Amino acid sequence: MTHKPSFELSLTRRISAPPEFVFDAFVAGDQLSKWCAPRGMTVPKVALDARVGQGYRLTMEARDRSTFTVTGEYRELLRPTRIAYTWQWVDDATTALETLVLVELRPCDEGTELVLTHSGFSEPGMRDAHIPGWNSSLNRLVEMLDPRGTAANLALSGDPRSTNTWSVRIALAEKGLHYEMVQRAPHSAEQVRLHPFGRIPALRDGDFILFETSAIVRYLDECFPEPALMPASVRERARAEQWVSAASLYLYDAMIRRYVLQYLFPKGPGGEPDAGVIAAARVEITRHLAILDDAYGEHNAITGETFGIADLVLVPIIDYLARSPGGEELLAAAPNVSRALASARARPSFQATHPSAKPAT
Ligand SMILES: N[C@@H](CCC(=O)N[C@@H](CS)C(=O)NCC(=O)O)C(=O)O
């Protein structure tokens, strides 16, 4: 007997709501219609009979009015710990395979840990095509159940033109999270209330306030695990940490503070950029780019295959450098860095968060 290959995806969320509430959000039609479609889509129709052996039918509608209907049968309903139901797209013959969704709910400190496993895909591409939709839908579920907590109350205080603010915005965009962008200048009285050192950015999540870009990105990554921005293995995580630290200490100092900002806010004689500072910075930047070029090698992510925390800290710095006078020339000597930058520039998260074409700090 031959077994057909089967592929699955698994997503986790921690939600500030009791397991009973989360369970009900999966089996009550009026609740499903509020979250069970990726952001930007609505659920105009849902009909269900939440009993084992009975089924559901749910239609999602995109902005262009195209609709996608999914149907299935309940296989397990154990309130408040476990729900299993089949999942079958109605309209599209290529994806009409019957797959299985398993929802496991466990109490945890925050409320509920939800693990959703969608299995039975006949090929990895089909499985991967479901990941962004589930990610976005589960983020909406978290927001619906926890309106005063993590998801709905995220606010980022800073300036979209700052590289550090930009890094956090890339992380938020990668995860498809809703947040309020609060425009704040460094050292403004309002910013100092969130960030005692006056720097930008700072994140507010309900009553929880956090500063330091790396800490913020790690926090988001733990609260909203997909797509993961921290590598899975101990060594790759340490490597990512290494680059985050090198980027914020050495690269930021040479590339942004002593080069990009010299052009944006010239402090040299006659209101020109200080030629001595620029020349010294260029020597150091050339050395830094050679180190980075080596580290990237043939990859577009600095720790290997997957775009993550180190990349979203590095890329805004390199992008600003590339757009400054003489920047392209410096980058020409680092082809791997240039290729990695081009690859990052193609990401929707980068494009959606790019500061205006007119650079400032
Ligand atoms: N280590 C901080 C650095 C934050 C930082 O320096 N931000 C810059 C803008 S990109 C800033 O606030 N500059 C104002 C200053 O240097 O006083 C982080 O990782 O968030």
PDBQT file of the ligand as one rigid body, heavy atoms in Angstrom, charges set to zero:
ROOT
HETATM    1  N1  LIG A 401      19.531  51.367  20.821  1.00  0.00    +0.000 N 
HETATM    2  C1  LIG A 401      18.350  52.089  20.400  1.00  0.00    +0.000 C 
HETATM    3  C2  LIG A 401      18.780  53.209  19.487  1.00  0.00    +0.000 C 
HETATM    4  C3  LIG A 401      17.645  54.138  19.178  1.00  0.00    +0.000 C 
HETATM    5  C4  LIG A 401      18.154  55.374  18.444  1.00  0.00    +0.000 C 
HETATM    6  O1  LIG A 401      19.281  55.817  18.655  1.00  0.00    +0.000 OA
HETATM    7  N2  LIG A 401      17.289  55.967  17.623  1.00  0.00    +0.000 N 
HETATM    8  C5  LIG A 401      17.677  57.152  16.915  1.00  0.00    +0.000 C 
HETATM    9  C6  LIG A 401      16.849  57.331  15.655  1.00  0.00    +0.000 C 
HETATM   10  S1  LIG A 401      17.144  56.032  14.502  1.00  0.00    +0.000 SA
HETATM   11  C7  LIG A 401      17.464  58.325  17.845  1.00  0.00    +0.000 C 
HETATM   12  O2  LIG A 401      16.569  58.334  18.671  1.00  0.00    +0.000 OA
HETATM   13  N3  LIG A 401      18.329  59.333  17.726  1.00  0.00    +0.000 N 
HETATM   14  C8  LIG A 401      18.286  60.493  18.537  1.00  0.00    +0.000 C 
HETATM   15  C9  LIG A 401      19.554  60.679  19.330  1.00  0.00    +0.000 C 
HETATM   16  O3  LIG A 401      20.586  60.067  18.988  1.00  0.00    +0.000 OA
HETATM   17  O4  LIG A 401      19.545  61.446  20.282  1.00  0.00    +0.000 OA
HETATM   18  C10 LIG A 401      17.367  51.116  19.712  1.00  0.00    +0.000 C 
HETATM   19  O5  LIG A 401      17.808  50.030  19.329  1.00  0.00    +0.000 OA
HETATM   20  O6  LIG A 401      16.174  51.425  19.606  1.00  0.00    +0.000 OA
ENDROOT
TORSDOF 0
